[in-house]
């Protein structure tokens, strides 16, 4: 099983652990340790503690630089949505980590392999192990492969509704027509990229691209908001 995991990480993410024992520890649940005491194993709880901090720092850095119009409160809310239990469990499943975690028989029989809290802890433990083994750059690269595309595709757009924010700014002195237009799309069918422009009063305020029309519209609104903020500060 560990060999399959090693191959998966290498082929899908170009991750090759120097210290395989760290990888094994990250995928070892406390229930497995308790049922195999003679093996003197270590569970993944301490790695989870470290991975949680690594994840929060890297996501915070990304949000700070890419959502410059959002105030501290909204950034905090958005980060909490991205790193919450069900989100991390989803990322763990996307990476197929649920297939490789070592569980005790009791945990296995109670469907622990599908439990969100367990998968969340597993994902954080992996990040902790990767950070120890290869440093922050490797952890950041992995997060940018797994999590950032979800953010950019609009998976958390309900927490960063730039379109609503732009509407509030533009219509604070009365109604004004805001239009989003698809100006181009490119790429193969399974990986399309959409390009959208947002207009108000017949003037183009922002251009945005994304893996869906919705994400591209949000990006266009985000660009427009950032530009309006710069102009207001002059």
N, C-alpha and C positions, 0 to 999 in steps of 0.2 A: 504493500500500500504506500509506503513512504517513497519507494522508487517512482511510482506513478505520480505522486505529488511533485517530486523533484523535477520530473520530465515536464509536467504541466507548467510549473513556474518558469522553467527554462524556455519552453516553446512559446508560451502565451505572453509572458512578461519580461523575458530575458533576465530573470532573477536566478542567480546561482549562489547558494549559501556556501560560505567558507567553512562555517561551523554547523554541521548537520544536527548536532545535539540541540542547538538552539531552535531549529525548525521542529524537531521532534517534541521539544518541550512546549512549543507554542500550540501544538495540536494534541496535547495530552490533558484531558479533563481530570479534575480532582477525583471523580468517581472511578476512573481507570486506575489512578494511583492507589486508591484505597483497596481495590481488589487485587492489586499486584504489588503488595508491600515488599515482597522478597526481591523485587527488581530495583528497589531504591530509586524510583523515578521522582521527578519533580513536576508538579502541575503548572499550568500556564497563568496562574493568577497574578504573579509578580510581573510577568511580561505584559499582561493586560493593563496593569497600572501604568506602565511606562508608555505603552502604545496609545493609551487614551490621551496622554499629554502631548505626544508627538502629533497625533491626528489633529488635536485642537489647535496647536500652533500653526500647522501647515494650512489648514482650512481658514484660520483667522487671517493669515498672511494673504491668501488668495482673495478672500472677500474684501479685505482692506484695500487692495490695489485694483480690484476689478469692479467694485460697486462703490465708487467714490462719492456718489450722491446720497447714499444711505447714511442716516445718523447712527450713532452707537447703539441705540436701543433696537433698531431694526436689524443691524448687523448681528447683534447677539441673538435675536430671535431666529434669524436665518441660519446661523451656525448651529443653534440648538436643534433645528429641524434636520439638518444634514447629518449630524453626529448622534442623533437619538437612536434608541435601541432598534426599532423596526427598520430604519434606514441602513444601519450597519449590518443587520441580519440579511437584508436584501443584497448588499455588496458581497457578503460572504458567500451567499448562494450563487451570485453571478460568477464568482471566482471558483465555484465548485468546492469550496473549502468544507462544506457540510459532509462531503463524501469521505473526507480523510481524517476527521477528528476522532481521536481514540476515546471511547466511552466505556464505562463499566456496564455490566449486563443490565443492571437495574435501570440505569439512565437510558440505555439503548431501548429497552422494552417499554419505557414510558414516553417514547418518541422524542427523546432529548435531542436527537439529530435535527429536528425541525423546530426546536424551541428558539424563539427570537433572542431571548436573553443569553442563551448559550452561544449562539452564532455571533451575536454582537461581541461578546467577550473573546471569542475565537479570533475575530477579525482584528480586534485591538491587540491581542497577544501576538499575532503574526507581525503587525507593524512594529511592536516592541522588539521582537526578535530580529527583524530586518534592520531596525535602527542600530541595535547593538552590533550586528554582524557587519553592516556596511555603511552606517552613518545616515545623516539626515538627507543627503542628496538622493540616496537610493529609496528611502522612504517617501520622499516627495515625488520622485519619478513614478513610483507605484501608485500613489494616490492620484496623480495627474492622469494615469491610465485608467483607473477604475472609477473614481468619484467625480472628478472635474467634468468629464464628458456628460455625465448625468445632469450636473448643474447647468451646463451650457445648453443642453437639450430641453431645458425647461421643467425638469422633474420637480423642482422646488419653487416654481414660478408663483405659486399661490402665496409664498412668503416674501416675494420680491416683485410685486406687481408694479412695474415701472409705467405701464400704460395708464393705470389709475392715477399714479403720482403725477404724470405729465398732464393728464386731463385736469387735475386739480389746480396745477400751476397755471395752465393756459386759460382756464375758464373762471379764474377767481374774480375777474372783472366783467363777466358776462359770457354767454354762449359763444363758442367758436367751433367751426367744423374742423375736426381732426381726421385725417385720412391715412390709412396704411395701404400701400400698394406693393404688390410683388413685382419687382423689376427684373429679376433673373433667377434661374435655378440651374444647378449644374451637378455633375457627378452621376455615378451609376444608380440604378433604381433603389438598391439596398443601402445606399449611403448618399442621399441627396443633400445638397446644401442650398438653402433658400436665401435670397437677398431681398430685403424689404426697405422701403423708404417711408418716412412719416412726414406728412405735410400739415400745415395749419395756415389758414388764410392764403392758400396758394403757394406758400413758401416751404421748401424742403428744410426740415429741422434736424433730421438725423437719418443715418443709414445703418442697417444692422443685418447680420448674417446668422444663420442657425440651422440645425438639423431638422427643424420643423418650421412651418410658417409662424406658429405661435411663438417659438423661441426667437425667431428673427424679428418679429414685431416688438417683443420685449427688449431686445438688444437695441433696436432703432430708437425706442422710447428712452432707454437708458442713455444712449449717446446724446439725444436731444436734451435730456435733463442736465447732463454734465455740461453741455455747451451753454445752456441758458444760465446755469449757475456761474460759469466763468464770466459771462457777459455782465451779470448782475454785480460781480465783485470788482469790475473795472472802475 
